Amino acid sequence: MLLLVLNIPLVGFFVRLLSVPPMYLLPIVTMVAFVGIYSISNSAFDLYFPGGQPAKPEAPIARLLDLRTQPSGSR
């Protein structure tokens, strides 16, 4: 109920937020997420998991997204 009461007045703000181009919105959202991750544990090590996980081709999330660092014919 509280979520509904808070979201109804903010509908206009959310609509205007969607009009921001993704090239500006994505870095802002990423930066806020990294600040939140760092503020929870005060450890820079925790920032490597969301930032470095997809870069490793053997990582589970990379297999799920089918990310490869080599062309598919060379496997």
N, CA, C and O atoms as a Maestro MAE file, in Angstrom:
{
 s_m_m2io_version
 :::
 2.0.0
}

f_m_ct {
 s_m_title
 :::
 protein
 m_atom[300] {
  # First column is atom index #
  i_m_mmod_type
  r_m_x_coord
  r_m_y_coord
  r_m_z_coord
  i_m_residue_number
  s_m_chain_name
  s_m_pdb_residue_name
  s_m_pdb_atom_name
  i_m_atomic_number
  :::
  1 25 0.824 -1.190 0.000 1 A "MET " " N  " 7
  2 3 0.000 0.000 0.000 1 A "MET " " CA " 6
  3 2 0.868 1.254 0.000 1 A "MET " " C  " 6
  4 15 0.589 2.210 -0.723 1 A "MET " " O  " 8
  5 25 1.917 1.245 0.811 2 A "LEU " " N  " 7
  6 3 2.792 2.409 0.882 2 A "LEU " " CA " 6
  7 2 3.491 2.651 -0.451 2 A "LEU " " C  " 6
  8 15 3.678 3.797 -0.858 2 A "LEU " " O  " 8
  9 25 3.873 1.578 -1.124 3 A "LEU " " N  " 7
  10 3 4.520 1.708 -2.424 3 A "LEU " " CA " 6
  11 2 3.579 2.352 -3.433 3 A "LEU " " C  " 6
  12 15 4.009 3.188 -4.227 3 A "LEU " " O  " 8
  13 25 2.331 1.987 -3.416 4 A "LEU " " N  " 7
  14 3 1.348 2.576 -4.316 4 A "LEU " " CA " 6
  15 2 1.164 4.057 -4.022 4 A "LEU " " C  " 6
  16 15 1.087 4.868 -4.945 4 A "LEU " " O  " 8
  17 25 1.094 4.411 -2.763 5 A "VAL " " N  " 7
  18 3 0.916 5.811 -2.374 5 A "VAL " " CA " 6
  19 2 2.121 6.648 -2.800 5 A "VAL " " C  " 6
  20 15 1.958 7.798 -3.207 5 A "VAL " " O  " 8
  21 25 3.313 6.093 -2.712 6 A "LEU " " N  " 7
  22 3 4.506 6.842 -3.100 6 A "LEU " " CA " 6
  23 2 4.693 6.908 -4.613 6 A "LEU " " C  " 6
  24 15 5.223 7.896 -5.121 6 A "LEU " " O  " 8
  25 25 4.272 5.883 -5.336 7 A "ASN " " N  " 7
  26 3 4.509 5.839 -6.774 7 A "ASN " " CA " 6
  27 2 3.520 6.655 -7.588 7 A "ASN " " C  " 6
  28 15 3.882 7.144 -8.657 7 A "ASN " " O  " 8
  29 25 2.308 6.819 -7.136 8 A "ILE " " N  " 7
  30 3 1.322 7.569 -7.914 8 A "ILE " " CA " 6
  31 2 1.779 9.011 -8.161 8 A "ILE " " C  " 6
  32 15 1.682 9.464 -9.301 8 A "ILE " " O  " 8
  33 25 2.267 9.754 -7.173 9 A "PRO " " N  " 7
  34 3 2.730 11.116 -7.473 9 A "PRO " " CA " 6
  35 2 4.009 11.155 -8.319 9 A "PRO " " C  " 6
  36 15 4.299 12.178 -8.940 9 A "PRO " " O  " 8
  37 25 4.770 10.070 -8.353 10 A "LEU " " N  " 7
  38 3 6.039 10.064 -9.079 10 A "LEU " " CA " 6
  39 2 5.927 9.537 -10.505 10 A "LEU " " C  " 6
  40 15 6.949 9.377 -11.173 10 A "LEU " " O  " 8
  41 25 4.728 9.264 -10.989 11 A "VAL " " N  " 7
  42 3 4.562 8.733 -12.342 11 A "VAL " " CA " 6
  43 2 5.110 9.712 -13.369 11 A "VAL " " C  " 6
  44 15 5.792 9.295 -14.305 11 A "VAL " " O  " 8
  45 25 4.836 10.980 -13.221 12 A "GLY " " N  " 7
  46 3 5.350 11.987 -14.161 12 A "GLY " " CA " 6
  47 2 6.865 12.035 -14.177 12 A "GLY " " C  " 6
  48 15 7.473 12.194 -15.235 12 A "GLY " " O  " 8
  49 25 7.477 11.899 -13.016 13 A "PHE " " N  " 7
  50 3 8.943 11.888 -12.945 13 A "PHE " " CA " 6
  51 2 9.512 10.677 -13.671 13 A "PHE " " C  " 6
  52 15 10.500 10.798 -14.395 13 A "PHE " " O  " 8
  53 25 8.899 9.511 -13.484 14 A "PHE " " N  " 7
  54 3 9.384 8.299 -14.148 14 A "PHE " " CA " 6
  55 2 9.227 8.392 -15.661 14 A "PHE " " C  " 6
  56 15 10.079 7.897 -16.400 14 A "PHE " " O  " 8
  57 25 8.164 9.013 -16.129 15 A "VAL " " N  " 7
  58 3 7.966 9.190 -17.569 15 A "VAL " " CA " 6
  59 2 9.035 10.115 -18.133 15 A "VAL " " C  " 6
  60 15 9.592 9.840 -19.196 15 A "VAL " " O  " 8
  61 25 9.329 11.209 -17.433 16 A "ARG " " N  " 7
  62 3 10.391 12.114 -17.896 16 A "ARG " " CA " 6
  63 2 11.756 11.451 -17.821 16 A "ARG " " C  " 6
  64 15 12.621 11.734 -18.649 16 A "ARG " " O  " 8
  65 25 11.964 10.586 -16.860 17 A "LEU " " N  " 7
  66 3 13.228 9.871 -16.735 17 A "LEU " " CA " 6
  67 2 13.450 8.941 -17.924 17 A "LEU " " C  " 6
  68 15 14.589 8.744 -18.347 17 A "LEU " " O  " 8
  69 25 12.395 8.375 -18.460 18 A "LEU " " N  " 7
  70 3 12.516 7.502 -19.626 18 A "LEU " " CA " 6
  71 2 12.854 8.267 -20.902 18 A "LEU " " C  " 6
  72 15 13.307 7.667 -21.877 18 A "LEU " " O  " 8
  73 25 12.644 9.572 -20.907 19 A "SER " " N  " 7
  74 3 12.978 10.357 -22.098 19 A "SER " " CA " 6
  75 2 14.464 10.706 -22.159 19 A "SER " " C  " 6
  76 15 14.932 11.224 -23.173 19 A "SER " " O  " 8
  77 25 15.205 10.434 -21.097 20 A "VAL " " N  " 7
  78 3 16.653 10.669 -21.094 20 A "VAL " " CA " 6
  79 2 17.310 9.610 -21.976 20 A "VAL " " C  " 6
  80 15 17.010 8.425 -21.835 20 A "VAL " " O  " 8
  81 25 18.202 10.014 -22.885 21 A "PRO " " N  " 7
  82 3 18.857 9.028 -23.753 21 A "PRO " " CA " 6
  83 2 19.663 8.006 -22.940 21 A "PRO " " C  " 6
  84 15 20.291 8.363 -21.942 21 A "PRO " " O  " 8
  85 25 19.645 6.747 -23.363 22 A "PRO " " N  " 7
  86 3 20.357 5.694 -22.623 22 A "PRO " " CA " 6
  87 2 21.856 5.951 -22.491 22 A "PRO " " C  " 6
  88 15 22.476 5.485 -21.535 22 A "PRO " " O  " 8
  89 25 22.447 6.682 -23.429 23 A "MET " " N  " 7
  90 3 23.887 6.939 -23.332 23 A "MET " " CA " 6
  91 2 24.222 7.825 -22.128 23 A "MET " " C  " 6
  92 15 25.364 7.829 -21.670 23 A "MET " " O  " 8
  93 25 23.245 8.572 -21.612 24 A "TYR " " N  " 7
  94 3 23.451 9.362 -20.399 24 A "TYR " " CA " 6
  95 2 22.942 8.626 -19.166 24 A "TYR " " C  " 6
  96 15 23.517 8.742 -18.084 24 A "TYR " " O  " 8
  97 25 21.876 7.878 -19.332 25 A "LEU " " N  " 7
  98 3 21.241 7.219 -18.196 25 A "LEU " " CA " 6
  99 2 22.040 6.018 -17.689 25 A "LEU " " C  " 6
  100 15 22.134 5.811 -16.480 25 A "LEU " " O  " 8
  101 25 22.611 5.231 -18.589 26 A "LEU " " N  " 7
  102 3 23.349 4.027 -18.197 26 A "LEU " " CA " 6
  103 2 24.562 4.330 -17.312 26 A "LEU " " C  " 6
  104 15 24.733 3.655 -16.297 26 A "LEU " " O  " 8
  105 25 25.419 5.316 -17.644 27 A "PRO " " N  " 7
  106 3 26.542 5.598 -16.734 27 A "PRO " " CA " 6
  107 2 26.096 6.097 -15.361 27 A "PRO " " C  " 6
  108 15 26.741 5.807 -14.353 27 A "PRO " " O  " 8
  109 25 25.005 6.841 -15.320 28 A "ILE " " N  " 7
  110 3 24.516 7.340 -14.032 28 A "ILE " " CA " 6
  111 2 24.005 6.182 -13.173 28 A "ILE " " C  " 6
  112 15 24.315 6.103 -11.985 28 A "ILE " " O  " 8
  113 25 23.228 5.293 -13.774 29 A "VAL " " N  " 7
  114 3 22.706 4.139 -13.030 29 A "VAL " " CA " 6
  115 2 23.847 3.238 -12.575 29 A "VAL " " C  " 6
  116 15 23.838 2.738 -11.451 29 A "VAL " " O  " 8
  117 25 24.835 3.031 -13.455 30 A "THR " " N  " 7
  118 3 25.985 2.198 -13.099 30 A "THR " " CA " 6
  119 2 26.770 2.813 -11.948 30 A "THR " " C  " 6
  120 15 27.174 2.106 -11.025 30 A "THR " " O  " 8
  121 25 26.986 4.121 -11.995 31 A "MET " " N  " 7
  122 3 27.737 4.788 -10.936 31 A "MET " " CA " 6
  123 2 26.993 4.707 -9.596 31 A "MET " " C  " 6
  124 15 27.609 4.469 -8.557 31 A "MET " " O  " 8
  125 25 25.689 4.901 -9.624 32 A "VAL " " N  " 7
  126 3 24.903 4.805 -8.389 32 A "VAL " " CA " 6
  127 2 24.947 3.378 -7.839 32 A "VAL " " C  " 6
  128 15 25.017 3.183 -6.626 32 A "VAL " " O  " 8
  129 25 24.906 2.383 -8.725 33 A "ALA " " N  " 7
  130 3 24.987 0.989 -8.276 33 A "ALA " " CA " 6
  131 2 26.342 0.693 -7.640 33 A "ALA " " C  " 6
  132 15 26.408 0.037 -6.601 33 A "ALA " " O  " 8
  133 25 27.423 1.171 -8.256 34 A "PHE " " N  " 7
  134 3 28.754 0.938 -7.691 34 A "PHE " " CA " 6
  135 2 28.938 1.663 -6.355 34 A "PHE " " C  " 6
  136 15 29.583 1.133 -5.450 34 A "PHE " " O  " 8
  137 25 28.381 2.860 -6.227 35 A "VAL " " N  " 7
  138 3 28.456 3.563 -4.941 35 A "VAL " " CA " 6
  139 2 27.692 2.778 -3.880 35 A "VAL " " C  " 6
  140 15 28.144 2.681 -2.739 35 A "VAL " " O  " 8
  141 25 26.545 2.219 -4.241 36 A "GLY " " N  " 7
  142 3 25.781 1.409 -3.293 36 A "GLY " " CA " 6
  143 2 26.508 0.146 -2.886 36 A "GLY " " C  " 6
  144 15 26.491 -0.238 -1.717 36 A "GLY " " O  " 8
  145 25 27.153 -0.510 -3.856 37 A "ILE " " N  " 7
  146 3 27.919 -1.720 -3.550 37 A "ILE " " CA " 6
  147 2 29.065 -1.396 -2.604 37 A "ILE " " C  " 6
  148 15 29.305 -2.121 -1.639 37 A "ILE " " O  " 8
  149 25 29.770 -0.307 -2.882 38 A "TYR " " N  " 7
  150 3 30.910 0.056 -2.044 38 A "TYR " " CA " 6
  151 2 30.456 0.495 -0.652 38 A "TYR " " C  " 6
  152 15 31.132 0.210 0.336 38 A "TYR " " O  " 8
  153 25 29.325 1.180 -0.568 39 A "SER " " N  " 7
  154 3 28.883 1.691 0.731 39 A "SER " " CA " 6
  155 2 28.406 0.582 1.666 39 A "SER " " C  " 6
  156 15 28.407 0.769 2.882 39 A "SER " " O  " 8
  157 25 28.001 -0.555 1.130 40 A "ILE " " N  " 7
  158 3 27.527 -1.643 1.988 40 A "ILE " " CA " 6
  159 2 28.674 -2.266 2.771 40 A "ILE " " C  " 6
  160 15 28.554 -2.485 3.977 40 A "ILE " " O  " 8
  161 25 29.799 -2.557 2.090 41 A "SER " " N  " 7
  162 3 30.871 -3.280 2.773 41 A "SER " " CA " 6
  163 2 32.187 -2.506 2.860 41 A "SER " " C  " 6
  164 15 33.136 -2.984 3.480 41 A "SER " " O  " 8
  165 25 32.261 -1.334 2.258 42 A "ASN " " N  " 7
  166 3 33.491 -0.528 2.247 42 A "ASN " " CA " 6
  167 2 34.684 -1.325 1.731 42 A "ASN " " C  " 6
  168 15 35.794 -1.203 2.249 42 A "ASN " " O  " 8
  169 25 34.448 -2.134 0.715 43 A "SER " " N  " 7
  170 3 35.491 -2.965 0.150 43 A "SER " " CA " 6
  171 2 35.492 -2.807 -1.368 43 A "SER " " C  " 6
  172 15 34.475 -3.025 -2.026 43 A "SER " " O  " 8
  173 25 36.637 -2.429 -1.911 44 A "ALA " " N  " 7
  174 3 36.748 -2.292 -3.362 44 A "ALA " " CA " 6
  175 2 36.714 -3.652 -4.044 44 A "ALA " " C  " 6
  176 15 36.437 -3.737 -5.240 44 A "ALA " " O  " 8
  177 25 36.992 -4.711 -3.302 45 A "PHE " " N  " 7
  178 3 36.959 -6.054 -3.870 45 A "PHE " " CA " 6
  179 2 35.563 -6.405 -4.389 45 A "PHE " " C  " 6
  180 15 35.438 -7.097 -5.399 45 A "PHE " " O  " 8
  181 25 34.527 -5.940 -3.718 46 A "ASP " " N  " 7
  182 3 33.160 -6.235 -4.145 46 A "ASP " " CA " 6
  183 2 32.808 -5.577 -5.466 46 A "ASP " " C  " 6
  184 15 31.865 -6.008 -6.130 46 A "ASP " " O  " 8
  185 25 33.531 -4.559 -5.863 47 A "LEU " " N  " 7
  186 3 33.258 -3.895 -7.139 47 A "LEU " " CA " 6
  187 2 33.729 -4.721 -8.323 47 A "LEU " " C  " 6
  188 15 33.281 -4.491 -9.446 47 A "LEU " " O  " 8
  189 25 34.620 -5.673 -8.102 48 A "TYR " " N  " 7
  190 3 35.133 -6.480 -9.203 48 A "TYR " " CA " 6
  191 2 34.114 -7.505 -9.694 48 A "TYR " " C  " 6
  192 15 34.155 -7.898 -10.859 48 A "TYR " " O  " 8
  193 25 33.209 -7.939 -8.836 49 A "PHE " " N  " 7
  194 3 32.240 -8.953 -9.260 49 A "PHE " " CA " 6
  195 2 31.286 -8.436 -10.332 49 A "PHE " " C  " 6
  196 15 31.185 -9.066 -11.385 49 A "PHE " " O  " 8
  197 25 30.577 -7.320 -10.121 50 A "PRO " " N  " 7
  198 3 29.696 -6.867 -11.213 50 A "PRO " " CA " 6
  199 2 30.474 -6.288 -12.383 50 A "PRO " " C  " 6
  200 15 29.995 -6.338 -13.516 50 A "PRO " " O  " 8
  201 25 31.645 -5.747 -12.144 51 A "GLY " " N  " 7
  202 3 32.418 -5.148 -13.225 51 A "GLY " " CA " 6
  203 2 33.246 -6.138 -14.008 51 A "GLY " " C  " 6
  204 15 33.411 -5.972 -15.216 51 A "GLY " " O  " 8
  205 25 33.776 -7.166 -13.360 52 A "GLY " " N  " 7
  206 3 34.685 -8.073 -14.030 52 A "GLY " " CA " 6
  207 2 34.122 -9.421 -14.390 52 A "GLY " " C  " 6
  208 15 34.771 -10.175 -15.115 52 A "GLY " " O  " 8
  209 25 32.948 -9.755 -13.919 53 A "GLN " " N  " 7
  210 3 32.380 -11.081 -14.174 53 A "GLN " " CA " 6
  211 2 32.173 -11.365 -15.662 53 A "GLN " " C  " 6
  212 15 32.620 -12.418 -16.117 53 A "GLN " " O  " 8
  213 25 31.532 -10.508 -16.449 54 A "PRO " " N  " 7
  214 3 31.305 -10.859 -17.855 54 A "PRO " " CA " 6
  215 2 32.570 -10.865 -18.704 54 A "PRO " " C  " 6
  216 15 32.546 -11.381 -19.821 54 A "PRO " " O  " 8
  217 25 33.659 -10.316 -18.218 55 A "ALA " " N  " 7
  218 3 34.890 -10.282 -19.008 55 A "ALA " " CA " 6
  219 2 35.559 -11.646 -19.073 55 A "ALA " " C  " 6
  220 15 36.375 -11.888 -19.963 55 A "ALA " " O  " 8
  221 25 35.235 -12.532 -18.157 56 A "LYS " " N  " 7
  222 3 35.829 -13.871 -18.146 56 A "LYS " " CA " 6
  223 2 34.930 -14.815 -18.937 56 A "LYS " " C  " 6
  224 15 33.770 -14.995 -18.569 56 A "LYS " " O  " 8
  225 25 35.428 -15.420 -20.009 57 A "PRO " " N  " 7
  226 3 34.559 -16.269 -20.829 57 A "PRO " " CA " 6
  227 2 34.092 -17.541 -20.135 57 A "PRO " " C  " 6
  228 15 33.097 -18.135 -20.550 57 A "PRO " " O  " 8
  229 25 34.787 -17.969 -19.089 58 A "GLU " " N  " 7
  230 3 34.356 -19.187 -18.404 58 A "GLU " " CA " 6
  231 2 33.405 -18.891 -17.245 58 A "GLU " " C  " 6
  232 15 32.984 -19.815 -16.550 58 A "GLU " " O  " 8
  233 25 33.061 -17.626 -17.024 59 A "ALA " " N  " 7
  234 3 32.154 -17.259 -15.945 59 A "ALA " " CA " 6
  235 2 30.734 -17.726 -16.276 59 A "ALA " " C  " 6
  236 15 30.349 -17.725 -17.445 59 A "ALA " " O  " 8
  237 25 29.953 -18.122 -15.275 60 A "PRO " " N  " 7
  238 3 28.595 -18.618 -15.537 60 A "PRO " " CA " 6
  239 2 27.714 -17.598 -16.249 60 A "PRO " " C  " 6
  240 15 26.941 -17.963 -17.134 60 A "PRO " " O  " 8
  241 25 27.822 -16.323 -15.874 61 A "ILE " " N  " 7
  242 3 26.982 -15.315 -16.527 61 A "ILE " " CA " 6
  243 2 27.394 -15.132 -17.982 61 A "ILE " " C  " 6
  244 15 26.550 -14.837 -18.827 61 A "ILE " " O  " 8
  245 25 28.679 -15.304 -18.288 62 A "ALA " " N  " 7
  246 3 29.131 -15.176 -19.670 62 A "ALA " " CA " 6
  247 2 28.597 -16.327 -20.512 62 A "ALA " " C  " 6
  248 15 28.242 -16.131 -21.674 62 A "ALA " " O  " 8
  249 25 28.537 -17.523 -19.939 63 A "ARG " " N  " 7
  250 3 27.967 -18.652 -20.676 63 A "ARG " " CA " 6
  251 2 26.473 -18.455 -20.890 63 A "ARG " " C  " 6
  252 15 25.934 -18.817 -21.936 63 A "ARG " " O  " 8
  253 25 25.812 -17.882 -19.898 64 A "LEU " " N  " 7
  254 3 24.382 -17.644 -20.015 64 A "LEU " " CA " 6
  255 2 24.087 -16.624 -21.112 64 A "LEU " " C  " 6
  256 15 23.130 -16.782 -21.871 64 A "LEU " " O  " 8
  257 25 24.902 -15.589 -21.194 65 A "LEU " " N  " 7
  258 3 24.706 -14.549 -22.204 65 A "LEU " " CA " 6
  259 2 25.385 -14.872 -23.519 65 A "LEU " " C  " 6
  260 15 25.281 -14.099 -24.471 65 A "LEU " " O  " 8
  261 25 26.081 -16.002 -23.592 66 A "ASP " " N  " 7
  262 3 26.807 -16.447 -24.779 66 A "ASP " " CA " 6
  263 2 27.876 -15.425 -25.179 66 A "ASP " " C  " 6
  264 15 28.014 -15.091 -26.355 66 A "ASP " " O  " 8
  265 25 28.629 -14.935 -24.191 67 A "LEU " " N  " 7
  266 3 29.720 -14.000 -24.454 67 A "LEU " " CA " 6
  267 2 30.987 -14.786 -24.736 67 A "LEU " " C  " 6
  268 15 31.328 -15.711 -23.998 67 A "LEU " " O  " 8
  269 25 31.678 -14.424 -25.790 68 A "ARG " " N  " 7
  270 3 32.920 -15.108 -26.141 68 A "ARG " " CA " 6
  271 2 33.976 -14.073 -26.482 68 A "ARG " " C  " 6
  272 15 33.671 -13.016 -27.034 68 A "ARG " " O  " 8
  273 25 35.217 -14.386 -26.149 69 A "THR " " N  " 7
  274 3 36.314 -13.508 -26.531 69 A "THR " " CA " 6
  275 2 36.949 -13.972 -27.823 69 A "THR " " C  " 6
  276 15 37.716 -13.224 -28.430 69 A "THR " " O  " 8
  277 25 36.651 -15.191 -28.265 70 A "GLN " " N  " 7
  278 3 37.175 -15.735 -29.512 70 A "GLN " " CA " 6
  279 2 36.022 -15.912 -30.493 70 A "GLN " " C  " 6
  280 15 34.869 -16.037 -30.080 70 A "GLN " " O  " 8
  281 25 36.327 -15.921 -31.785 71 A "PRO " " N  " 7
  282 3 35.269 -16.246 -32.748 71 A "PRO " " CA " 6
  283 2 34.749 -17.659 -32.499 71 A "PRO " " C  " 6
  284 15 35.498 -18.522 -32.042 71 A "PRO " " O  " 8
  285 25 33.502 -17.894 -32.788 72 A "SER " " N  " 7
  286 3 32.889 -19.182 -32.453 72 A "SER " " CA " 6
  287 2 33.481 -20.346 -33.241 72 A "SER " " C  " 6
  288 15 33.372 -21.487 -32.792 72 A "SER " " O  " 8
  289 25 34.099 -20.111 -34.391 73 A "GLY " " N  " 7
  290 3 34.667 -21.189 -35.178 73 A "GLY " " CA " 6
  291 2 35.986 -21.708 -34.651 73 A "GLY " " C  " 6
  292 15 36.418 -22.782 -35.069 73 A "GLY " " O  " 8
  293 25 36.654 -20.991 -33.743 74 A "SER " " N  " 7
  294 3 37.981 -21.389 -33.282 74 A "SER " " CA " 6
  295 2 37.942 -22.261 -32.037 74 A "SER " " C  " 6
  296 15 39.003 -22.575 -31.498 74 A "SER " " O  " 8
  297 25 36.793 -22.660 -31.562 75 A "ARG " " N  " 7
  298 3 36.706 -23.489 -30.354 75 A "ARG " " CA " 6
  299 2 36.929 -24.900 -30.644 75 A "ARG " " C  " 6
  300 15 36.890 -25.731 -29.736 75 A "ARG " " O  " 8
  :::
 }
 m_bond[299] {
  # First column is bond index #
  i_m_from
  i_m_to
  i_m_order
  :::
  1 1 2 1
  2 2 3 1
  3 3 4 2
  4 3 5 1
  5 5 6 1
  6 6 7 1
  7 7 8 2
  8 7 9 1
  9 9 10 1
  10 10 11 1
  11 11 12 2
  12 11 13 1
  13 13 14 1
  14 14 15 1
  15 15 16 2
  16 15 17 1
  17 17 18 1
  18 18 19 1
  19 19 20 2
  20 19 21 1
  21 21 22 1
  22 22 23 1
  23 23 24 2
  24 23 25 1
  25 25 26 1
  26 26 27 1
  27 27 28 2
  28 27 29 1
  29 29 30 1
  30 30 31 1
  31 31 32 2
  32 31 33 1
  33 33 34 1
  34 34 35 1
  35 35 36 2
  36 35 37 1
  37 37 38 1
  38 38 39 1
  39 39 40 2
  40 39 41 1
  41 41 42 1
  42 42 43 1
  43 43 44 2
  44 43 45 1
  45 45 46 1
  46 46 47 1
  47 47 48 2
  48 47 49 1
  49 49 50 1
  50 50 51 1
  51 51 52 2
  52 51 53 1
  53 53 54 1
  54 54 55 1
  55 55 56 2
  56 55 57 1
  57 57 58 1
  58 58 59 1
  59 59 60 2
  60 59 61 1
  61 61 62 1
  62 62 63 1
  63 63 64 2
  64 63 65 1
  65 65 66 1
  66 66 67 1
  67 67 68 2
  68 67 69 1
  69 69 70 1
  70 70 71 1
  71 71 72 2
  72 71 73 1
  73 73 74 1
  74 74 75 1
  75 75 76 2
  76 75 77 1
  77 77 78 1
  78 78 79 1
  79 79 80 2
  80 79 81 1
  81 81 82 1
  82 82 83 1
  83 83 84 2
  84 83 85 1
  85 85 86 1
  86 86 87 1
  87 87 88 2
  88 87 89 1
  89 89 90 1
  90 90 91 1
  91 91 92 2
  92 91 93 1
  93 93 94 1
  94 94 95 1
  95 95 96 2
  96 95 97 1
  97 97 98 1
  98 98 99 1
  99 99 100 2
  100 99 101 1
  101 101 102 1
  102 102 103 1
  103 103 104 2
  104 103 105 1
  105 105 106 1
  106 106 107 1
  107 107 108 2
  108 107 109 1
  109 109 110 1
  110 110 111 1
  111 111 112 2
  112 111 113 1
  113 113 114 1
  114 114 115 1
  115 115 116 2
  116 115 117 1
  117 117 118 1
  118 118 119 1
  119 119 120 2
  120 119 121 1
  121 121 122 1
  122 122 123 1
  123 123 124 2
  124 123 125 1
  125 125 126 1
  126 126 127 1
  127 127 128 2
  128 127 129 1
  129 129 130 1
  130 130 131 1
  131 131 132 2
  132 131 133 1
  133 133 134 1
  134 134 135 1
  135 135 136 2
  136 135 137 1
  137 137 138 1
  138 138 139 1
  139 139 140 2
  140 139 141 1
  141 141 142 1
  142 142 143 1
  143 143 144 2
  144 143 145 1
  145 145 146 1
  146 146 147 1
  147 147 148 2
  148 147 149 1
  149 149 150 1
  150 150 151 1
  151 151 152 2
  152 151 153 1
  153 153 154 1
  154 154 155 1
  155 155 156 2
  156 155 157 1
  157 157 158 1
  158 158 159 1
  159 159 160 2
  160 159 161 1
  161 161 162 1
  162 162 163 1
  163 163 164 2
  164 163 165 1
  165 165 166 1
  166 166 167 1
  167 167 168 2
  168 167 169 1
  169 169 170 1
  170 170 171 1
  171 171 172 2
  172 171 173 1
  173 173 174 1
  174 174 175 1
  175 175 176 2
  176 175 177 1
  177 177 178 1
  178 178 179 1
  179 179 180 2
  180 179 181 1
  181 181 182 1
  182 182 183 1
  183 183 184 2
  184 183 185 1
  185 185 186 1
  186 186 187 1
  187 187 188 2
  188 187 189 1
  189 189 190 1
  190 190 191 1
  191 191 192 2
  192 191 193 1
  193 193 194 1
  194 194 195 1
  195 195 196 2
  196 195 197 1
  197 197 198 1
  198 198 199 1
  199 199 200 2
  200 199 201 1
  201 201 202 1
  202 202 203 1
  203 203 204 2
  204 203 205 1
  205 205 206 1
  206 206 207 1
  207 207 208 2
  208 207 209 1
  209 209 210 1
  210 210 211 1
  211 211 212 2
  212 211 213 1
  213 213 214 1
  214 214 215 1
  215 215 216 2
  216 215 217 1
  217 217 218 1
  218 218 219 1
  219 219 220 2
  220 219 221 1
  221 221 222 1
  222 222 223 1
  223 223 224 2
  224 223 225 1
  225 225 226 1
  226 226 227 1
  227 227 228 2
  228 227 229 1
  229 229 230 1
  230 230 231 1
  231 231 232 2
  232 231 233 1
  233 233 234 1
  234 234 235 1
  235 235 236 2
  236 235 237 1
  237 237 238 1
  238 238 239 1
  239 239 240 2
  240 239 241 1
  241 241 242 1
  242 242 243 1
  243 243 244 2
  244 243 245 1
  245 245 246 1
  246 246 247 1
  247 247 248 2
  248 247 249 1
  249 249 250 1
  250 250 251 1
  251 251 252 2
  252 251 253 1
  253 253 254 1
  254 254 255 1
  255 255 256 2
  256 255 257 1
  257 257 258 1
  258 258 259 1
  259 259 260 2
  260 259 261 1
  261 261 262 1
  262 262 263 1
  263 263 264 2
  264 263 265 1
  265 265 266 1
  266 266 267 1
  267 267 268 2
  268 267 269 1
  269 269 270 1
  270 270 271 1
  271 271 272 2
  272 271 273 1
  273 273 274 1
  274 274 275 1
  275 275 276 2
  276 275 277 1
  277 277 278 1
  278 278 279 1
  279 279 280 2
  280 279 281 1
  281 281 282 1
  282 282 283 1
  283 283 284 2
  284 283 285 1
  285 285 286 1
  286 286 287 1
  287 287 288 2
  288 287 289 1
  289 289 290 1
  290 290 291 1
  291 291 292 2
  292 291 293 1
  293 293 294 1
  294 294 295 1
  295 295 296 2
  296 295 297 1
  297 297 298 1
  298 298 299 1
  299 299 300 2
  :::
 }
}
